[in-house]
Amino acid sequence: MKVAVVDDTCTSGRSLLRAIQALEGEGCEVTAAFCVLDRNEGGSDKITGRGIQFCSLLNAKADGLIGPS
């Protein structure tokens, strides 16, 4: 079964990766991960590095400003 994972924020990617691992352990194929805010601290890179599409509604910039993705 193909599934997507949704979370509120992505910082290190740890919680998304745990969810992905749990779903894969149950036989699901995770094809995408979505979040409201990507804090751009490496988490989204870890997700895409696994070949999973990543999409966020908002991005935090280095200066602290938040804008649309």
PEQUI-V474441 format. One record per backbone hydrogen bond with DSSP energy under -1.0 kcal/mol. CO is the residue of the C=O (numbers start at 1). NH is the residue of the N-H. E is the energy in kcal/mol with one decimal. If there is no record, write none. Layout:
co:CO nh:NH e:E
co:CO nh:NH e:E
This chain:
co:1 nh:29 e:-3.0
co:3 nh:31 e:-2.6
co:5 nh:34 e:-3.1
co:8 nh:37 e:-2.1
co:10 nh:39 e:-2.8
co:11 nh:43 e:-2.1
co:13 nh:17 e:-2.9
co:14 nh:18 e:-2.2
co:15 nh:19 e:-2.1
co:16 nh:20 e:-2.6
co:17 nh:21 e:-2.6
co:18 nh:22 e:-2.4
co:19 nh:23 e:-2.5
co:20 nh:24 e:-2.7
co:21 nh:25 e:-2.1
co:23 nh:28 e:-2.3
co:24 nh:27 e:-1.7
co:29 nh:3 e:-2.4
co:31 nh:53 e:-1.6
co:32 nh:5 e:-2.3
co:33 nh:55 e:-2.1
co:34 nh:7 e:-2.1
co:35 nh:57 e:-1.6
co:36 nh:58 e:-2.4
co:37 nh:10 e:-2.2
co:38 nh:60 e:-2.6
co:42 nh:46 e:-1.7
co:43 nh:47 e:-1.9
co:44 nh:48 e:-2.6
co:45 nh:49 e:-2.0
co:47 nh:50 e:-1.2
co:47 nh:52 e:-1.5
co:48 nh:51 e:-1.9
co:53 nh:33 e:-2.6
co:55 nh:35 e:-1.8
co:57 nh:69 e:-1.9
co:58 nh:38 e:-2.5
co:59 nh:67 e:-2.4
co:61 nh:64 e:-2.2
co:65 nh:61 e:-3.2
co:67 nh:59 e:-3.1
